[in-house]
Amino acid sequence: MKITNRILSILIVLLMLLNTVTVFAAVDSESYDAGYDAGYDIGYDKANSNVTARSTYRNSYKDSRKHNNIKKDIVDYNESEFEKGFLDGYDDGSDDGYDEKYDKKTDQKVDYATTLGKALGEIYGAKDFQNSESSDWKDLLPSRSKISNMYNLDKQSTAYKNKFITEFNKAFQEGYIDAYDKAMFEPDKLTLEQGVSDGEAAGLIIGAAYGAKDFYEGTDSLVYNNLPTESEIIRDYALSNDNDEYEDGFISGFLRAYEEAYNTAFREANMNNAMKKATTNVIPISGAEVMTADNRFAINIPSGTYYHDVNCVITTTYDAGLSQYGRLIKASDSYNVKIANSSGNVDDSKLIELTFEYYGDKAQGGIYRQNGNTWLYVPTNVKEGMLTAKINPSSLSSSGTTFSAFADTNVTIFRDSRGHWAGDEIDALVRRGIISGYGDNTFKPENSISRAEFITLLSRVYNWNTSWYIGNVTAFKDANIFGNYTDVINYATYHGFIYGYGDGTFKPNNPITYTEIEIIMQRVLPYSYFRWVNISNDMLYEKQTRSNSLNSLNNNITRAEVVYMLYSLTE
């Protein structure tokens, strides 16, 4: 009975460690970004203080000299967006500042399938012997569906689920046989010495689990916070069924081992994180590959990318087993890449290659770049055991760019985009939620795109807040056919991004031309020198594809060309 209850407690703690979900929300505007940067710097400096973000903003920052200078620099300044960005940036900066001081994360990994399978097998093995049943582990092995329900495996990828169940079954058999044989040949000696030994065994496991858990969650070392009371130990391990000597010995051994294991696990996790966090290398002009200490991420910089030696720093955040982001499942730790290029000169014709170790579902796997509080898919090539992607050197932020591998459980791949010249860009914007296809699982990349469809894509790429904007689209004679496009047309026409025709109509379903695209993008982008010819030249050079705009700018642009343009501009 004490074996059963002890291992049940182990299962409860392990299951607590499995459930961590983090949700990120995406916000983006010039006012928001400026607020975020200002809040981040102040939050970082005030890390570990008791001053809240809102109190800092309203009591010391709002209408300060720095604040007023920022407001002057932003043409369409939005106070509420700036404040929202400040609060988010302050919280993130405070968290990062705290992390820098205390190194909260770790790369410690737990083999949950083996641990849980063996523990359950031990329970059933000991129980069968105590009930005078014959040794038969196969009769008690849970079915695949039951294991899946017990541990919420349906939320994981198919590959993960299959591997988990295979390892669980092997460990269950081992645990059952070991426990049955031990119960048969080594019956417990209900003495003070045996009680101390059993108590220490339980205390070591529970103490280590809570020590690691507190470190993962960023909690200060609080060894007595989760320490069970004597009455709880007696209840959890059914000690009232044993004699007094065994009970006293078990409690004494448990309490001593719990404290020792807790402190050891907490300190070792902290030391491991501090020692393995950063990888630094000098990249010569001849190029080089930099591999992280865990051998799971590499960056390869070709010769001539930089015109002088540069320093590459890769900082690892050990978060692979801690978070899930909606339909995205973390498939690696996060790696921040920073290139110290003092001159700022770089050859953008050279592409930097990123490599992640990966063994998950090939269709779902991908490399993602962190953008604020969101993750953006980067066109990825899936090979056996790895993910690779090539990025433009200028896309690396001077303050560092963070990458991670994810599995997208709801990935969509259109049958007519495979092998298409813009297939990578189509895949990227689909995974980012910017574009969608048709009901027959096609994208129709060579079809034209309407005026209303185009400005809808712009609203998603540039995060226009169309639902809260008040305008007057009823002035158009054909406003009755706008339907779901009403808000975005209202927003775009009010801001002067696009106009109607001389006859008082907007014609939302008219196909849009290269000339119209060029004019609209000159108004939308923060610079006015956008020219479509630059995009068409890139298509010709990079994709060996000739745009129909070379015949006439009055021709209609294709869906594929719009996707290629938007991806190029956002990258």
C-alpha positions as CSV (number, residue, x, y, z in Angstrom):
1,M,0.0,0.0,0.0
2,K,2.8,2.5,0.8
3,I,4.5,1.8,-2.6
4,T,1.2,2.6,-4.4
5,N,0.6,5.9,-2.6
6,R,4.2,7.0,-2.8
7,I,4.3,6.6,-6.6
8,L,0.9,8.2,-7.0
9,S,2.3,11.4,-5.4
10,I,5.2,11.3,-7.8
11,L,2.8,11.1,-10.7
12,I,0.9,14.1,-9.4
13,V,4.0,16.3,-9.2
14,L,5.2,15.2,-12.7
15,L,1.9,16.0,-14.2
16,M,2.1,19.5,-12.7
17,L,5.3,20.1,-14.5
18,L,3.8,19.1,-17.9
19,N,1.2,21.8,-17.9
20,T,2.5,25.2,-18.8
21,V,0.8,27.3,-21.5
22,T,1.7,30.7,-22.6
23,V,-0.3,32.8,-24.9
24,F,1.0,35.8,-26.8
25,A,-1.0,38.6,-28.3
26,A,0.2,40.7,-31.3
27,V,0.1,44.5,-31.4
28,D,1.8,46.7,-33.8
29,S,1.8,50.4,-34.6
30,E,4.3,53.3,-34.6
31,S,2.9,54.7,-31.4
32,Y,2.8,51.2,-29.8
33,D,6.4,50.4,-30.8
34,A,7.7,53.7,-29.5
35,G,5.9,53.2,-26.2
36,Y,7.2,49.6,-26.0
37,D,10.8,50.7,-26.5
38,A,10.5,53.4,-23.9
39,G,8.8,51.1,-21.4
40,Y,11.2,48.3,-22.0
41,D,14.3,50.4,-21.1
42,I,12.7,51.7,-17.9
43,G,11.3,48.3,-16.9
44,Y,14.8,46.7,-17.4
45,D,16.4,49.3,-15.1
46,K,13.7,48.8,-12.5
47,A,13.8,45.0,-12.5
48,N,12.8,43.4,-9.2
49,S,11.4,46.6,-7.9
50,N,7.8,46.9,-6.5
51,V,6.9,49.8,-8.8
52,T,4.2,48.9,-11.3
53,A,4.3,49.8,-15.0
54,R,1.1,51.8,-14.8
55,S,2.3,53.8,-11.8
56,T,5.6,54.6,-13.5
57,Y,3.9,55.7,-16.7
58,R,1.3,58.0,-15.1
59,N,3.3,59.4,-12.2
60,S,6.8,59.9,-13.7
61,Y,6.9,59.4,-17.4
62,K,3.7,60.8,-19.0
63,D,4.3,64.3,-20.3
64,S,7.9,64.2,-19.3
65,R,10.5,65.8,-21.7
66,K,11.3,62.4,-23.2
67,H,7.6,61.6,-23.8
68,N,6.9,65.0,-25.4
69,N,9.9,64.6,-27.7
70,I,8.6,61.3,-28.9
71,K,5.1,62.7,-29.5
72,K,6.6,65.4,-31.7
73,D,8.4,62.8,-33.8
74,I,5.4,60.6,-34.5
75,V,3.0,62.1,-37.2
76,D,-0.1,60.2,-36.2
77,Y,0.6,59.9,-32.5
78,N,-1.9,57.7,-30.6
79,E,-1.8,58.2,-26.8
80,S,-3.7,55.0,-25.9
81,E,-1.5,52.8,-28.2
82,F,1.6,54.5,-26.8
83,E,0.5,53.8,-23.3
84,K,-0.4,50.2,-24.1
85,G,3.1,49.7,-25.7
86,F,4.8,51.3,-22.7
87,L,3.0,48.9,-20.2
88,D,3.8,45.8,-22.3
89,G,7.5,46.9,-22.8
90,Y,7.9,47.7,-19.1
91,D,6.7,44.2,-18.1
92,D,9.0,42.5,-20.7
93,G,11.9,44.7,-19.8
94,S,11.4,43.9,-16.1
95,D,11.3,40.2,-16.8
96,D,14.5,40.3,-18.9
97,G,16.3,42.4,-16.3
98,Y,15.3,39.9,-13.7
99,D,16.5,37.0,-15.8
100,E,19.8,38.7,-16.5
101,K,20.4,39.0,-12.7
102,Y,19.2,35.7,-11.6
103,D,19.4,33.3,-14.7
104,K,16.0,31.7,-14.1
105,K,15.9,29.2,-17.0
106,T,17.6,25.8,-17.4
107,D,18.0,23.1,-20.0
108,Q,17.2,20.3,-17.6
109,K,15.0,17.8,-19.5
110,V,12.6,15.1,-18.0
111,D,11.7,11.9,-19.8
112,Y,8.1,12.0,-18.8
113,A,7.0,8.9,-20.8
114,T,9.5,6.6,-19.2
115,T,9.0,8.0,-15.7
116,L,5.2,7.9,-15.8
117,G,5.2,4.4,-17.4
118,K,7.5,2.9,-15.0
119,A,5.8,4.5,-12.0
120,L,2.4,3.1,-13.1
121,G,3.9,-0.3,-13.8
122,E,5.3,-0.4,-10.3
123,I,1.9,0.4,-8.8
124,Y,0.2,-2.5,-10.7
125,G,3.1,-4.9,-10.1
126,A,3.1,-4.4,-6.3
127,K,-0.7,-4.4,-6.2
128,D,-1.0,-7.8,-8.1
129,F,1.5,-9.4,-5.7
130,Q,-0.3,-8.1,-2.6
131,N,-3.6,-9.4,-4.1
132,S,-2.1,-12.8,-4.8
133,E,-2.5,-12.4,-8.5
134,S,-0.2,-14.0,-11.0
135,S,2.4,-11.8,-12.7
136,D,0.8,-10.6,-16.0
137,W,1.8,-7.0,-17.0
138,K,0.1,-7.3,-20.4
139,D,-3.3,-7.7,-18.8
140,L,-3.0,-4.4,-17.0
141,L,-1.2,-2.3,-19.6
142,P,-3.5,0.6,-20.5
143,S,-4.7,0.9,-24.2
144,R,-3.3,3.6,-26.5
145,S,-6.5,5.6,-26.2
146,K,-6.5,5.5,-22.5
147,I,-2.8,6.6,-22.3
148,S,-3.6,9.4,-24.7
149,N,-6.6,10.6,-22.5
150,M,-4.6,10.2,-19.3
151,Y,-1.8,12.6,-20.4
152,N,-3.6,14.8,-23.0
153,L,-1.5,13.5,-25.9
154,D,-4.1,14.5,-28.5
155,K,-2.7,18.1,-28.1
156,Q,0.7,16.9,-29.3
157,S,1.9,15.9,-32.8
158,T,1.3,12.3,-34.1
159,A,5.0,11.6,-34.0
160,Y,5.3,12.8,-30.4
161,K,2.2,10.8,-29.3
162,N,3.5,7.5,-30.9
163,K,7.0,7.9,-29.3
164,F,5.5,8.7,-25.9
165,I,3.2,5.6,-26.0
166,T,6.1,3.3,-27.1
167,E,8.4,4.5,-24.4
168,F,5.5,4.4,-21.8
169,N,4.7,0.8,-22.6
170,K,8.4,-0.3,-22.4
171,A,8.8,1.4,-19.0
172,F,5.4,0.0,-17.7
173,Q,6.6,-3.5,-18.4
174,E,9.9,-2.9,-16.7
175,G,8.3,-1.2,-13.7
176,Y,5.7,-3.9,-13.3
177,I,8.2,-6.8,-13.4
178,D,10.6,-5.0,-11.0
179,A,7.9,-4.2,-8.5
180,Y,6.3,-7.7,-8.6
181,D,9.7,-9.4,-8.2
182,K,10.7,-7.1,-5.4
183,A,7.5,-7.7,-3.5
184,M,8.0,-11.4,-3.9
185,F,11.6,-11.8,-3.0
186,E,12.4,-8.7,-0.9
187,P,9.4,-8.1,1.4
188,D,9.5,-4.8,3.3
189,K,11.1,-5.0,6.8
190,L,8.8,-2.9,8.9
191,T,11.5,-1.5,11.1
192,L,12.7,2.0,11.9
193,E,15.7,1.5,9.5
194,Q,13.4,0.5,6.6
195,G,11.1,3.4,7.3
196,V,14.0,5.9,7.2
197,S,15.2,4.4,3.9
198,D,11.7,4.5,2.3
199,G,11.1,8.1,3.5
200,E,14.4,9.3,2.1
201,A,13.6,7.7,-1.3
202,A,10.2,9.5,-1.4
203,G,11.6,12.8,-0.1
204,L,14.5,12.9,-2.6
205,I,12.0,12.6,-5.6
206,I,9.4,15.0,-4.3
207,G,12.0,17.6,-3.1
208,A,13.9,17.5,-6.4
209,A,10.7,17.9,-8.4
210,Y,9.6,21.0,-6.4
211,G,13.1,22.5,-6.5
212,A,13.3,22.3,-10.2
213,K,9.7,23.4,-10.6
214,D,10.3,26.6,-8.5
215,F,13.3,27.4,-10.6
216,Y,11.5,26.9,-13.9
217,E,8.7,29.3,-12.7
218,G,11.1,32.0,-11.5
219,T,10.2,31.5,-7.8
220,D,12.8,32.3,-5.2
221,S,14.2,29.2,-3.3
222,L,11.4,28.4,-0.8
223,V,12.1,25.0,0.4
224,Y,9.3,25.0,3.0
225,N,6.7,26.4,0.7
226,N,5.5,23.0,-0.6
227,L,6.9,20.8,2.2
228,P,4.1,18.4,3.4
229,T,3.2,18.4,7.1
230,E,3.6,15.2,9.1
231,S,-0.2,14.5,8.9
232,E,-0.1,14.9,5.1
233,I,2.8,12.5,4.8
234,I,1.0,9.9,7.0
235,R,-2.1,10.3,4.8
236,D,-0.4,10.4,1.4
237,Y,1.7,7.3,2.1
238,A,-0.9,5.4,4.2
239,L,1.6,5.2,7.1
240,S,-1.2,4.5,9.6
241,N,-1.3,1.0,8.2
242,D,2.2,0.3,9.4
243,N,3.7,0.1,12.9
244,D,4.8,3.2,14.8
245,E,8.5,2.6,14.3
246,Y,8.2,2.5,10.5
247,E,6.0,5.6,10.5
248,D,8.4,7.6,12.6
249,G,11.4,6.5,10.5
250,F,9.6,7.3,7.3
251,I,8.6,10.8,8.3
252,S,12.2,11.6,9.6
253,G,13.8,10.3,6.4
254,F,11.3,12.1,4.2
255,L,11.7,15.5,5.7
256,R,15.5,15.4,5.8
257,A,15.9,14.1,2.2
258,Y,13.2,16.6,0.9
259,E,15.1,19.6,2.0
260,E,18.4,18.4,0.7
261,A,17.0,17.3,-2.7
262,Y,15.1,20.6,-3.1
263,N,18.2,22.8,-2.5
264,T,20.4,20.7,-4.7
265,A,18.0,20.6,-7.6
266,F,17.3,24.4,-7.4
267,R,21.1,25.3,-7.3
268,E,22.1,22.8,-10.0
269,A,19.5,24.1,-12.4
270,N,20.7,27.7,-11.8
271,M,24.3,26.8,-12.3
272,N,23.6,24.8,-15.5
273,N,21.7,27.7,-17.0
274,A,24.4,30.3,-16.1
275,M,27.2,28.2,-17.6
276,K,25.6,27.2,-20.9
277,K,23.6,30.2,-21.8
278,A,25.8,32.1,-24.4
279,T,28.0,31.1,-27.3
280,T,30.4,33.7,-28.7
281,N,32.6,33.5,-31.8
282,V,34.5,35.8,-34.1
283,I,33.4,35.5,-37.7
284,P,36.2,36.2,-40.1
285,I,35.6,37.6,-43.6
286,S,36.1,34.1,-45.0
287,G,32.9,33.1,-43.1
288,A,32.2,30.4,-40.5
289,E,29.6,28.2,-38.8
290,V,28.7,28.8,-35.2
291,M,27.2,25.9,-33.2
292,T,25.6,26.3,-29.8
293,A,26.8,24.3,-26.8
294,D,23.8,21.9,-27.0
295,N,24.6,21.1,-30.7
296,R,21.0,21.8,-31.6
297,F,21.3,25.1,-33.4
298,A,23.8,26.5,-35.9
299,I,24.2,29.6,-38.0
300,N,26.4,29.5,-41.1
301,I,27.7,32.8,-42.5
302,P,29.2,32.5,-46.0
303,S,32.4,34.2,-47.0
304,G,32.2,37.9,-48.0
305,T,28.9,38.5,-46.1
306,Y,30.7,41.0,-44.0
307,Y,33.6,43.2,-45.1
308,H,35.6,42.7,-41.9
309,D,35.6,40.4,-38.9
310,V,32.4,40.5,-36.8
311,N,31.5,39.1,-33.5
312,C,28.5,36.6,-33.3
313,V,26.8,36.0,-29.9
314,I,24.1,33.3,-29.6
315,T,22.1,33.4,-26.4
316,T,20.0,30.4,-25.5
317,T,16.7,30.5,-23.6
318,Y,15.9,27.0,-22.3
319,D,12.2,27.1,-22.9
320,A,11.5,24.1,-25.2
321,G,9.6,22.1,-22.6
322,L,7.8,24.9,-20.9
323,S,5.5,26.6,-23.4
324,Q,2.9,26.1,-26.1
325,Y,1.6,28.9,-28.3
326,G,-1.9,28.2,-29.6
327,R,-1.6,25.8,-32.5
328,L,2.2,26.1,-32.4
329,I,4.1,23.5,-30.4
330,K,7.6,24.4,-29.2
331,A,10.1,22.0,-30.9
332,S,13.4,23.6,-29.7
333,D,14.8,26.1,-27.2
334,S,14.9,29.8,-28.3
335,Y,18.2,31.2,-29.7
336,N,18.9,35.0,-29.9
337,V,21.5,35.8,-32.7
338,K,23.4,39.1,-32.4
339,I,26.0,40.2,-34.9
340,A,28.3,43.0,-33.8
341,N,29.0,44.7,-37.1
342,S,30.6,48.0,-36.3
343,S,30.7,49.4,-39.8
344,G,27.2,48.4,-40.7
345,N,28.3,47.2,-44.2
346,V,27.0,43.9,-45.4
347,D,26.5,42.1,-48.7
348,D,22.8,41.3,-48.9
349,S,23.3,39.0,-51.8
350,K,24.8,36.5,-49.4
351,L,22.3,34.5,-47.4
352,I,22.8,33.3,-43.9
353,E,21.7,29.7,-43.2
354,L,20.0,28.7,-39.9
355,T,19.9,25.0,-38.8
356,F,17.8,23.4,-36.1
357,E,17.8,19.8,-34.9
358,Y,14.3,18.4,-35.5
359,Y,12.7,15.0,-35.6
360,G,9.0,15.9,-35.7
361,D,6.4,15.8,-38.4
362,K,7.9,17.1,-41.6
363,A,4.8,18.9,-42.9
364,Q,4.3,20.7,-39.5
365,G,7.9,21.7,-38.7
366,G,9.3,25.2,-39.4
367,I,11.7,27.8,-38.2
368,Y,10.1,31.0,-36.7
369,R,11.4,34.5,-36.0
370,Q,10.2,36.4,-32.9
371,N,8.5,39.7,-33.8
372,G,7.5,41.5,-30.6
373,N,5.1,39.1,-28.9
374,T,4.4,37.0,-32.0
375,W,6.4,34.3,-33.9
376,L,6.6,34.7,-37.7
377,Y,7.3,31.7,-40.0
378,V,10.5,31.7,-42.1
379,P,10.4,29.6,-45.3
380,T,11.9,26.3,-44.1
381,N,13.4,23.3,-45.8
382,V,12.8,20.1,-43.8
383,K,15.5,17.4,-44.0
384,E,16.0,14.2,-42.1
385,G,16.7,15.3,-38.5
386,M,16.9,19.0,-39.2
387,L,15.3,22.2,-40.3
388,T,17.1,24.8,-42.4
389,A,16.3,28.3,-43.6
390,K,18.1,31.1,-45.4
391,I,17.7,34.7,-44.2
392,N,18.9,38.1,-45.5
393,P,21.8,39.4,-43.3
394,S,20.1,42.7,-43.0
395,S,17.0,41.0,-41.4
396,L,19.1,40.4,-38.2
397,S,18.4,43.2,-35.7
398,S,21.4,45.0,-34.2
399,S,19.9,44.2,-30.8
400,G,19.6,40.5,-31.6
401,T,17.0,38.4,-33.4
402,T,15.4,35.4,-31.8
403,F,14.6,32.1,-33.6
404,S,12.9,28.9,-32.6
405,A,11.6,25.7,-34.1
406,F,7.9,25.0,-33.9
407,A,5.4,22.4,-35.2
408,D,2.2,23.9,-36.6
409,T,-0.6,21.4,-35.9
410,N,-3.0,23.2,-38.3
411,V,-0.6,23.7,-41.2
412,T,-2.2,24.2,-44.7
413,I,-0.2,23.4,-47.9
414,F,-2.0,24.2,-51.2
415,R,-1.5,21.7,-53.9
416,D,-1.0,24.4,-56.6
417,S,1.7,26.3,-54.6
418,R,4.1,23.4,-54.4
419,G,6.9,23.9,-56.8
420,H,5.5,27.4,-57.7
421,W,8.1,30.2,-57.9
422,A,6.5,32.0,-55.0
423,G,5.7,28.8,-53.0
424,D,8.0,29.7,-50.1
425,E,6.4,33.2,-49.7
426,I,2.9,31.8,-50.0
427,D,3.6,29.2,-47.3
428,A,5.1,31.9,-45.1
429,L,2.1,34.3,-45.3
430,V,-0.4,31.4,-44.9
431,R,1.4,30.3,-41.7
432,R,1.4,33.9,-40.5
433,G,-2.4,34.1,-41.0
434,I,-2.2,36.8,-43.6
435,I,-3.6,35.0,-46.6
436,S,-5.9,32.0,-47.2
437,G,-6.8,29.8,-50.2
438,Y,-10.0,28.5,-51.7
439,G,-12.3,25.7,-50.5
440,D,-10.8,23.2,-53.0
441,N,-7.4,23.4,-51.2
442,T,-5.9,25.6,-53.9
443,F,-4.4,29.1,-53.8
444,K,-4.6,30.0,-57.5
445,P,-1.4,32.0,-57.5
446,E,-1.7,33.3,-61.1
447,N,-5.2,34.7,-60.6
448,S,-5.7,38.5,-60.3
449,I,-6.5,40.1,-57.0
450,S,-9.3,42.7,-56.4
451,R,-8.9,46.1,-55.0
452,A,-10.8,45.2,-51.8
453,E,-8.8,41.9,-51.4
454,F,-5.5,43.8,-51.7
455,I,-6.2,46.4,-49.0
456,T,-7.5,43.6,-46.8
457,L,-4.1,42.0,-47.0
458,L,-2.5,45.3,-46.2
459,S,-4.6,45.7,-43.1
460,R,-3.4,42.3,-41.9
461,V,0.2,42.9,-42.7
462,Y,0.3,46.4,-41.1
463,N,-2.2,45.7,-38.4
464,W,-4.8,48.4,-39.2
465,N,-7.3,48.9,-36.5
466,T,-10.2,49.0,-38.9
467,S,-13.0,47.9,-36.5
468,W,-12.6,50.9,-34.3
469,Y,-12.4,53.5,-37.0
470,I,-15.3,55.9,-37.8
471,G,-15.6,56.9,-41.4
472,N,-18.2,57.4,-44.2
473,V,-18.2,54.8,-46.9
474,T,-21.9,55.4,-47.7
475,A,-20.7,58.2,-49.9
476,F,-19.9,55.7,-52.6
477,K,-22.8,54.8,-54.9
478,D,-21.9,51.1,-54.7
479,A,-21.5,50.9,-50.9
480,N,-24.3,48.4,-50.7
481,I,-22.0,45.7,-52.3
482,F,-19.0,46.3,-49.9
483,G,-20.2,43.6,-47.4
484,N,-17.3,42.4,-45.2
485,Y,-15.0,44.8,-46.9
486,T,-16.8,47.9,-45.5
487,D,-14.5,48.5,-42.5
488,V,-11.2,48.2,-44.4
489,I,-12.4,50.3,-47.4
490,N,-13.6,52.9,-44.8
491,Y,-10.2,52.9,-43.2
492,A,-8.1,52.9,-46.4
493,T,-10.1,55.7,-48.1
494,Y,-10.2,57.9,-45.0
495,H,-6.3,57.7,-44.7
496,G,-5.9,58.4,-48.4
497,F,-4.3,55.1,-49.3
498,I,-6.8,54.4,-52.0
499,Y,-9.6,56.4,-53.7
500,G,-12.8,55.7,-55.6
501,Y,-13.6,56.5,-59.3
502,G,-14.8,59.7,-60.8
503,D,-18.3,58.4,-61.2
504,G,-18.7,58.1,-57.4
505,T,-18.1,54.3,-57.1
506,F,-15.3,52.3,-55.5
507,K,-15.6,49.0,-57.5
508,P,-14.2,46.7,-54.8
509,N,-14.2,43.7,-57.1
510,N,-12.2,45.3,-59.9
511,P,-8.8,43.6,-60.4
512,I,-6.0,45.9,-59.3
513,T,-3.1,46.9,-61.6
514,Y,0.6,47.3,-61.1
515,T,0.2,51.1,-61.4
516,E,-2.4,51.2,-58.6
517,I,-0.2,48.9,-56.4
518,E,2.7,51.3,-56.8
519,I,0.7,54.4,-55.9
520,I,-0.9,52.7,-52.9
521,M,2.4,51.4,-51.5
522,Q,4.0,54.8,-51.8
523,R,1.2,56.1,-49.5
524,V,1.2,53.2,-47.1
525,L,5.0,52.8,-46.6
526,P,6.9,55.4,-44.4
527,Y,8.9,56.3,-47.5
528,S,7.6,57.5,-50.9
529,Y,10.3,56.1,-53.2
530,F,8.7,52.6,-53.6
531,R,8.7,51.5,-57.2
532,W,7.2,48.3,-58.5
533,V,10.1,47.8,-61.0
534,N,12.4,47.0,-58.1
535,I,10.1,44.1,-57.0
536,S,9.9,42.8,-60.6
537,N,13.7,43.0,-60.9
538,D,14.1,41.0,-57.7
539,M,11.6,38.4,-59.1
540,L,13.7,38.1,-62.2
541,Y,17.0,37.8,-60.3
542,E,15.9,35.6,-57.4
543,K,13.1,33.6,-58.9
544,Q,13.9,33.7,-62.6
545,T,10.3,34.8,-63.2
546,R,9.3,37.5,-65.6
547,S,6.5,39.8,-64.4
548,N,3.8,40.8,-66.8
549,S,4.4,44.4,-65.6
550,L,7.3,44.5,-67.9
551,N,4.8,44.6,-70.8
552,S,2.6,47.2,-69.2
553,L,2.1,48.6,-65.7
554,N,-1.6,48.8,-66.5
555,N,-1.8,44.9,-66.5
556,N,-3.3,43.2,-63.5
557,I,-1.0,42.0,-60.7
558,T,-1.3,38.3,-59.7
559,R,-1.9,36.9,-56.2
560,A,1.6,35.3,-56.2
561,E,3.2,38.7,-57.0
562,V,1.3,40.4,-54.2
563,V,2.5,37.7,-51.8
564,Y,6.1,38.0,-52.9
565,M,6.0,41.8,-52.6
566,L,4.5,41.8,-49.1
567,Y,6.9,39.2,-47.8
568,S,9.9,41.0,-49.2
569,L,8.7,44.3,-47.7
570,T,8.0,42.9,-44.3
571,E,11.3,41.0,-44.1
